[in-house]
């Protein structure tokens, strides 16, 4: 909570206890942005937030309610009467409402939905049925559309009526009598056009759209590539059924990035850090750590099998942590770059050979530089030049292999339809540890005999 929020929260507490709470809350909050209201109210009790929402009324109170995450919304929602619950569901933005109702218990929905108009009920049902992670799951049905055969003057009259319920009024989509998407225009084009011009004469016929089942990450990429504020969503018959706006895409990008970071750190699925207890967090993490232990058993076995080398040439053991750390770090660097490239579309599965060639080259260059440093250190520590040669060659080979594997494994996972982020830093490091030890002791065997 911000400093300003901490100062004003006690004042809100006192206002809510007074006889004129509604008027004073409206006077205090009336000119504030919904997010600023959220910052001031997020530390209040659920029933106090509900009081503020009711005092602000529609639409300001609904805008405040929508600022909270779905879990907190559900807790606040229980503080309202059934009538207010119905008003909130009726007035929420269509996409926000569809996400929220998924969190509500079935019995609560059965109580509230009959109080909502049939059109809203159908809209809730339709949007709730779309598969999670698709364009349909993040779209809104609150958009502006026009037929092609009306004049600009008539279009402006229609847009005035649509403006109250539209998520954005800047983009206007042109549809025929079957709701087929045939064109698009902008409010600016309409405003500067002649009053008698037909919409079909000022519309763009080459409309960039997205399919209702398209992955939400691809929708985000389209919005980014074309610098759109919104993109139309169509079904198999090219009928316009909704739009995805840039604010919804920002939420998707944040969510996907968070999930990828958790996977890449082998920390399990995302859970709310502040709401979860230590046992939940431990359960999330321990599964992956146990899997990594089993990979570590292989490393221990390699050391056990080659114990005679360590006993005979003690200096070799001094460089084992160094080699494992260097190769693990190199592999993590490569996998980080490739996973990010796959996520942004900069790297495609078909680029595998190019990526491999590039990472092999990088590995050789980086490995050679590091090899010179560790070889000199080995010679200073032990005058036997074979130790320096062994450590230097092992460094070149392990770093090169590490960068190659770090790039190859995420692309392989992508090819197999798995999330490449699963091939995380800890997994890459553990796999490379095993391979590096095998290479190190194989070189030692060849050189020392």
C-alpha positions in Angstrom: 0.0 0.0 0.0 1.3 3.5 -0.8 2.1 6.1 1.8 -0.9 8.1 0.8 -3.1 5.1 1.2 -1.8 4.4 4.7 -2.5 8.0 5.8 -6.1 8.1 4.4 -7.3 4.6 5.4 -8.0 5.5 9.0 -10.0 8.5 7.7 -12.1 6.1 5.5 -12.7 3.8 8.6 -14.1 6.8 10.5 -16.3 8.0 7.5 -17.8 4.5 7.2 -18.8 4.6 10.8 -20.7 7.9 10.5 -24.3 8.7 9.7 -23.5 10.3 6.3 -21.0 7.7 5.0 -22.4 7.5 1.5 -22.3 11.3 0.8 -18.8 11.7 2.4 -17.4 8.7 0.4 -18.7 10.1 -2.8 -17.3 13.5 -1.9 -13.9 12.0 -1.1 -13.7 9.6 -4.1 -15.8 11.3 -6.8 -12.9 12.7 -9.0 -10.4 9.9 -8.5 -9.4 7.2 -11.0 -10.6 3.7 -10.2 -7.0 2.4 -9.7 -6.3 5.2 -7.1 -9.5 4.2 -5.4 -8.3 0.6 -5.4 -5.0 1.6 -3.8 -6.8 3.4 -1.0 -9.4 0.6 -0.4 -7.3 -2.6 -0.8 -6.4 -2.6 2.9 -10.0 -2.3 4.1 -12.2 -5.1 5.3 -14.4 -6.8 2.6 -17.6 -5.3 4.0 -16.0 -1.8 4.2 -15.0 -2.1 0.5 -18.6 -3.2 -0.3 -19.8 -0.1 1.5 -17.6 2.1 -0.6 -18.7 0.4 -3.8 -22.4 0.9 -2.9 -21.7 4.5 -1.9 -20.1 5.3 -5.3 -22.9 3.5 -7.2 -22.9 2.7 -10.9 -20.6 2.9 -12.8 -17.9 4.2 -10.5 -18.4 1.5 -7.8 -18.3 -1.2 -10.5 -15.1 0.2 -11.9 -13.6 0.0 -8.3 -14.9 -3.6 -7.9 -13.2 -4.7 -11.2 -9.8 -3.5 -9.9 -9.5 -6.4 -7.4 -8.3 -9.8 -8.4 -10.9 -12.5 -8.8 -10.2 -14.1 -5.4 -10.7 -10.8 -3.6 -13.7 -10.0 -5.7 -15.4 -13.2 -4.6 -14.8 -12.3 -0.9 -16.2 -8.8 -1.4 -19.1 -10.1 -3.4 -20.4 -12.0 -0.3 -20.9 -8.7 1.5 -23.6 -7.6 -0.9 -27.3 -8.3 -1.0 -28.6 -10.5 -3.9 -29.9 -7.4 -5.6 -26.5 -5.7 -5.5 -24.8 -8.9 -6.7 -27.1 -9.0 -9.7 -26.4 -5.3 -10.4 -22.7 -5.9 -10.3 -22.8 -8.8 -12.7 -25.1 -6.9 -15.0 -22.8 -3.8 -15.1 -19.4 -5.4 -15.2 -17.5 -5.4 -18.5 -18.4 -8.6 -20.4 -14.9 -10.1 -20.3 -14.3 -9.2 -16.6 -17.7 -10.7 -15.8 -17.0 -14.0 -17.7 -13.7 -14.5 -15.8 -15.3 -13.6 -12.4 -18.2 -16.0 -12.6 -15.8 -18.9 -12.9 -14.7 -18.2 -9.4 -18.2 -18.1 -7.9 -19.8 -21.2 -6.3 -22.5 -22.8 -8.4 -25.2 -22.3 -5.6 -24.3 -18.5 -5.6 -24.8 -18.3 -9.3 -28.1 -20.1 -9.1 -29.3 -17.5 -6.7 -28.2 -14.4 -8.6 -28.5 -15.2 -12.3 -32.3 -15.3 -12.3 -32.2 -11.6 -11.2 -30.3 -10.7 -14.4 -31.8 -10.0 -17.8 -31.8 -12.9 -20.2 -29.4 -11.2 -22.6 -26.7 -10.8 -19.9 -27.2 -14.4 -18.8 -26.7 -15.7 -22.3 -23.6 -13.5 -22.7 -22.2 -14.9 -19.4 -22.8 -18.4 -20.5 -21.3 -17.9 -23.9 -18.1 -16.2 -22.8 -17.6 -18.7 -19.9 -17.6 -21.7 -22.3 -14.6 -20.7 -24.3 -11.4 -22.6 -23.6 -9.0 -20.9 -21.2 -6.0 -19.4 -22.9 -7.8 -18.6 -26.2 -9.0 -15.4 -27.8 -12.6 -16.3 -26.8 -11.6 -16.5 -23.1 -10.3 -12.9 -23.0 -12.6 -11.2 -25.5 -15.5 -8.8 -24.8 -18.8 -8.6 -26.6 -19.0 -4.9 -26.0 -17.9 -3.5 -29.3 -19.1 -1.0 -32.0 -20.3 -2.2 -35.3 -22.1 -0.7 -38.3 -23.7 -2.0 -41.5 -22.0 -1.0 -44.8 -24.9 0.7 -46.5 -25.6 3.6 -44.2 -24.3 7.2 -44.4 -21.7 8.8 -42.1 -24.5 10.9 -40.7 -26.5 7.8 -39.8 -23.4 6.1 -38.5 -22.7 8.9 -36.0 -26.2 8.6 -34.6 -25.8 4.8 -34.2 -22.4 5.2 -32.5 -23.8 7.7 -30.0 -26.2 5.0 -28.9 -23.5 2.3 -28.8 -20.9 4.4 -27.0 -22.3 3.8 -23.5 -21.8 0.0 -23.8 -18.7 -0.3 -26.0 -15.3 -1.2 -24.6 -13.7 1.1 -27.2 -15.3 3.4 -29.6 -12.2 4.2 -31.7 -12.4 1.0 -33.8 -15.7 0.4 -35.6 -16.3 -2.9 -37.4 -18.4 -3.3 -40.5 -20.7 -6.3 -40.7 -23.4 -7.5 -43.0 -26.9 -8.8 -42.1 -25.3 -12.2 -41.0 -22.7 -10.5 -38.7 -20.0 -11.4 -41.2 -17.0 -9.2 -40.8 -16.5 -7.4 -44.1 -14.5 -4.3 -43.1 -13.3 -1.9 -40.5 -12.9 1.8 -40.0 -12.1 4.3 -37.2 -13.9 7.1 -35.5 -11.4 9.5 -37.0 -12.3 8.4 -40.6 -16.0 8.8 -39.9 -15.5 12.3 -38.4 -13.5 13.6 -41.3 -15.7 12.0 -44.0 -18.5 13.7 -45.8 -21.9 13.3 -44.1 -23.4 11.7 -47.2 -20.5 9.2 -47.7 -21.4 5.5 -47.3 -19.6 3.5 -44.6 -18.6 0.9 -47.3 -16.8 3.7 -49.2 -14.5 4.6 -46.2 -13.9 1.2 -44.7 -10.8 -1.0 -45.0 -11.7 -4.3 -46.6 -8.5 -6.1 -45.5 -9.3 -6.7 -41.9 -6.8 -8.2 -39.5 -8.7 -10.5 -37.2 -8.1 -13.4 -34.9 -10.0 -16.7 -34.6 -12.0 -17.4 -31.4 -9.9 -20.5 -30.7 -6.5 -18.8 -31.4 -4.0 -19.0 -28.5 -4.1 -15.8 -26.4 -0.3 -15.4 -26.8 -0.7 -15.2 -30.5 -3.4 -12.6 -30.1 -1.0 -10.6 -28.0 1.6 -10.9 -30.7 -0.8 -9.7 -33.4 -1.8 -6.7 -31.4 1.9 -5.9 -30.8 2.9 -6.5 -34.5 0.1 -4.3 -35.9 0.1 -1.7 -33.1 -3.7 -2.2 -32.6 -5.7 -1.0 -29.6 -8.1 -3.8 -30.3 -8.6 -6.7 -32.7 -11.8 -8.4 -33.8 -12.6 -12.0 -33.0 -14.4 -14.2 -35.5 -15.8 -17.7 -35.6 -15.4 -20.4 -38.4 -17.8 -18.5 -40.6 -16.0 -15.2 -40.2 -18.8 -13.8 -38.1 -17.8 -11.1 -35.7 -18.4 -12.3 -32.1 -16.2 -10.0 -30.0 -13.0 -8.0 -29.7 -9.8 -8.3 -27.6 -8.5 -5.0 -26.3 -4.9 -4.2 -25.5 -5.5 -4.0 -21.7 -6.7 -7.6 -21.8 -3.6 -8.6 -23.7 -1.4 -6.9 -21.1 -3.0 -9.1 -18.4 -2.3 -12.2 -20.6 1.4 -11.2 -21.1 1.9 -10.7 -17.4 0.2 -14.0 -16.6 2.1 -16.0 -19.2 5.4 -14.3 -18.2 4.8 -15.2 -14.5 4.0 -18.8 -15.4 7.1 -19.1 -17.5 9.3 -17.6 -14.8 8.0 -20.1 -12.2 8.5 -23.0 -14.6 12.0 -21.8 -15.6 12.9 -21.6 -11.9 11.4 -25.1 -11.3 9.2 -23.5 -8.7 6.0 -25.3 -9.8 2.7 -23.6 -10.8 2.0 -20.0 -10.0 0.3 -19.4 -6.6 -0.4 -16.1 -4.9 2.7 -15.6 -2.8 1.2 -13.5 0.0 -2.0 -15.6 0.2 -0.3 -19.0 0.3 1.1 -20.6 3.4 4.5 -22.2 3.7 3.2 -25.7 3.4 1.5 -24.9 0.0 4.7 -23.3 -1.2 6.8 -26.2 0.0 4.5 -28.7 -1.8 4.9 -26.7 -5.0 8.7 -26.7 -4.8 9.6 -30.1 -3.3 8.4 -32.2 -6.2 10.8 -30.5 -8.6 13.6 -30.6 -6.1 13.2 -34.3 -5.6 13.3 -34.8 -9.4 16.6 -32.8 -9.5 18.0 -35.0 -6.6 17.5 -38.1 -8.8 19.5 -36.4 -11.6 22.1 -35.5 -9.0 22.4 -39.2 -8.1 23.7 -39.8 -11.6 26.4 -37.1 -11.0 27.3 -38.8 -7.7 27.6 -42.1 -9.5 29.9 -40.6 -12.2 32.2 -39.3 -9.4 32.1 -42.7 -7.6 33.1 -44.6 -10.8 36.0 -42.2 -11.4 37.1 -42.0 -7.8 40.5 -43.6 -8.8 41.3 -40.5 -10.9 40.6 -38.2 -8.0 42.7 -40.3 -5.7 45.6 -40.5 -8.1 45.6 -36.9 -9.2 44.1 -34.8 -6.4 44.4 -31.6 -8.4 41.6 -32.8 -10.7 39.1 -32.6 -7.9 39.8 -28.9 -7.3 38.4 -28.0 -10.7 35.3 -30.1 -10.6 33.1 -27.4 -9.0 34.5 -24.8 -11.4 33.8 -26.9 -14.5 30.3 -27.7 -13.4 29.5 -24.1 -12.5 30.9 -22.7 -15.7 29.1 -25.2 -18.0 25.8 -24.9 -16.0 25.9 -21.1 -16.3 26.7 -21.3 -20.0 23.8 -23.7 -20.6 21.4 -21.5 -18.6 22.4 -18.5 -20.6 21.7 -20.3 -23.9 18.4 -21.8 -22.7 17.2 -18.4 -21.4 17.9 -16.7 -24.7 16.2 -19.5 -26.7 13.2 -19.8 -24.5 12.6 -16.1 -24.7 13.1 -16.2 -28.5 10.5 -18.9 -28.8 8.1 -17.0 -26.6 8.4 -13.8 -28.7 8.4 -15.6 -32.1 11.9 -14.4 -32.9 13.0 -18.1 -33.0 11.0 -20.8 -34.8 11.2 -24.6 -34.6 12.5 -24.5 -38.2 15.5 -22.4 -37.1 16.9 -25.4 -35.1 20.0 -25.9 -37.3 20.8 -22.2 -37.4 20.5 -21.9 -33.7 22.6 -25.0 -33.1 25.4 -23.7 -35.4 25.3 -20.3 -33.7 25.5 -21.8 -30.2 28.3 -24.2 -31.1 30.3 -21.2 -32.3 29.5 -19.2 -29.2 30.4 -22.2 -27.0 33.8 -22.7 -28.7 34.7 -19.1 -28.4 33.6 -18.7 -24.8 35.0 -22.1 -23.9 38.4 -21.3 -25.4 38.7 -18.1 -23.5 37.6 -19.7 -20.2 39.9 -22.7 -20.9 43.0 -20.4 -21.1 42.1 -18.9 -17.7 41.6 -22.2 -15.9 44.6 -23.9 -17.6 46.9 -21.2 -16.4 45.4 -21.6 -12.9 45.9 -25.4 -13.1 49.5 -25.0 -14.1 50.1 -22.6 -11.2 48.4 -25.0 -8.8 50.1 -28.1 -10.1 53.2 -28.1 -12.2 52.1 -31.2 -14.1 51.1 -29.8 -17.6 48.7 -32.7 -18.1 46.4 -31.2 -15.4 46.2 -27.9 -17.3 45.6 -29.6 -20.6 42.9 -31.8 -19.1 41.0 -28.9 -17.4 41.4 -26.7 -20.5 40.1 -29.2 -23.0 37.3 -30.2 -20.6 36.3 -26.5 -20.3 36.1 -26.0 -24.1 34.1 -29.2 -24.6 31.7 -28.9 -21.6 30.9 -25.2 -22.3 30.3 -25.9 -26.0 28.1 -28.9 -25.2 26.3 -26.8 -22.5 25.4 -24.0 -24.9 24.3 -26.5 -27.5 22.1 -28.5 -25.1 20.8 -25.2 -23.6 19.5 -24.2 -27.0 18.5 -27.6 -28.3 16.3 -28.9 -25.4 13.8 -26.0 -25.3 13.3 -26.2 -29.1 12.9 -30.0 -28.8 10.2 -29.5 -26.1 8.5 -26.9 -28.3 8.5 -29.4 -31.2 7.0 -32.1 -28.8 4.2 -29.6 -27.9 5.5 -29.1 -24.4 6.2 -25.7 -22.8 9.9 -24.9 -23.5 10.0 -23.1 -20.2 9.8 -26.5 -18.4 13.4 -27.1 -19.6 14.3 -24.7 -16.8 17.6 -23.4 -15.4 17.9 -26.1 -12.7 17.0 -28.9 -15.1 19.5 -27.7 -17.7 22.2 -27.3 -15.0 21.5 -30.8 -13.6 21.7 -32.5 -17.0 24.8 -30.6 -18.0 26.5 -31.5 -14.6 26.2 -35.2 -15.5 27.5 -34.7 -19.1 30.3 -32.5 -17.9 31.6 -35.0 -15.4 31.5 -37.7 -18.0 33.5 -35.6 -20.4 36.0 -34.4 -17.7 36.9 -37.9 -16.6 36.9 -39.3 -20.1 39.5 -36.7 -21.0 41.5 -37.4 -17.8 41.5 -41.1 -18.7 42.8 -40.4 -22.2 45.5 -38.0 -21.0 46.7 -39.7 -17.9 46.1 -43.3 -19.2 
